[in-house]
């Protein structure tokens, strides 16, 4: 028997006026990392300025039980 799991996080950092603001999103968001247009829509919804950095972190795990 084997079990697979994948987790995805978005680390969003914005420097608006010199102070860094950080947001982390996690959960069932695996489809976001495949489509940059969706990430841009999210940044627009959050009203974040140009130059905002988004780091996509995806971790995969595979467990095999004998």
LOPA-616447 format. One record per residue (C-alpha): residue in three letters; chain; x, y, z negated. Coordinates in nm, 2 decimals, always signed. Layout:
<atoms>
  resn  chain       x       y       z
   ALA      A       X       Y       Z
...
</atoms>
This chain:
<atoms>
  resn  chain       x       y       z
   UNK      A   +0.00   +0.00   +0.00
   UNK      A   +0.13   +0.35   +0.08
   UNK      A   +0.00   +0.69   +0.00
   UNK      A   +0.08   +1.02   +0.17
   UNK      A   +0.03   +1.37   +0.04
   UNK      A   +0.11   +1.71   +0.18
   UNK      A   +0.10   +2.05   +0.00
   UNK      A   +0.13   +2.39   +0.16
   UNK      A   +0.19   +2.73   +0.00
   UNK      A   +0.21   +3.07   +0.15
   UNK      A   +0.44   +3.32   -0.03
   UNK      A   +0.35   +3.67   +0.08
   UNK      A   +0.58   +3.96   -0.02
   UNK      A   +0.51   +4.32   +0.06
   UNK      A   +0.72   +4.62   -0.01
   UNK      A   +0.48   +4.92   -0.01
   UNK      A   +0.65   +5.23   -0.14
   UNK      A   +0.95   +5.05   -0.27
   UNK      A   +0.79   +4.82   -0.53
   UNK      A   +0.76   +4.45   -0.42
   UNK      A   +0.42   +4.29   -0.45
   UNK      A   +0.39   +3.91   -0.43
   UNK      A   +0.10   +3.68   -0.36
   UNK      A   +0.11   +3.30   -0.36
   UNK      A   -0.17   +3.10   -0.20
   UNK      A   -0.19   +2.72   -0.23
   UNK      A   -0.45   +2.45   -0.18
   UNK      A   -0.61   +2.31   +0.14
   UNK      A   -0.44   +2.56   +0.37
   UNK      A   -0.23   +2.33   +0.59
   UNK      A   -0.40   +2.45   +0.91
   UNK      A   -0.27   +2.81   +0.85
   UNK      A   +0.10   +2.73   +0.91
   UNK      A   +0.03   +2.60   +1.26
   UNK      A   -0.14   +2.92   +1.37
   UNK      A   +0.04   +3.26   +1.32
   UNK      A   -0.27   +3.44   +1.44
   UNK      A   -0.46   +3.31   +1.14
   UNK      A   -0.19   +3.44   +0.91
   UNK      A   -0.20   +3.78   +1.08
   UNK      A   -0.58   +3.78   +1.02
   UNK      A   -0.53   +3.70   +0.66
   UNK      A   -0.28   +3.99   +0.62
   UNK      A   -0.53   +4.22   +0.78
   UNK      A   -0.80   +4.11   +0.54
   UNK      A   -0.57   +4.17   +0.25
   UNK      A   -0.49   +4.51   +0.40
   UNK      A   -0.12   +4.45   +0.38
   UNK      A   +0.13   +4.68   +0.57
   UNK      A   +0.35   +4.60   +0.86
   UNK      A   +0.67   +4.44   +0.75
   UNK      A   +0.50   +4.21   +0.50
   UNK      A   +0.70   +3.88   +0.48
   UNK      A   +0.52   +3.54   +0.47
   UNK      A   +0.71   +3.23   +0.38
   UNK      A   +0.53   +2.90   +0.45
   UNK      A   +0.64   +2.61   +0.23
   UNK      A   +0.52   +2.26   +0.32
   UNK      A   +0.61   +1.96   +0.11
   UNK      A   +0.53   +1.60   +0.22
   UNK      A   +0.54   +1.30   -0.01
   UNK      A   +0.51   +0.94   +0.08
   UNK      A   +0.47   +0.68   -0.20
   UNK      A   +0.50   +0.31   -0.13
   UNK      A   +0.37   +0.07   -0.39
   UNK      A   +0.47   -0.30   -0.38
</atoms>
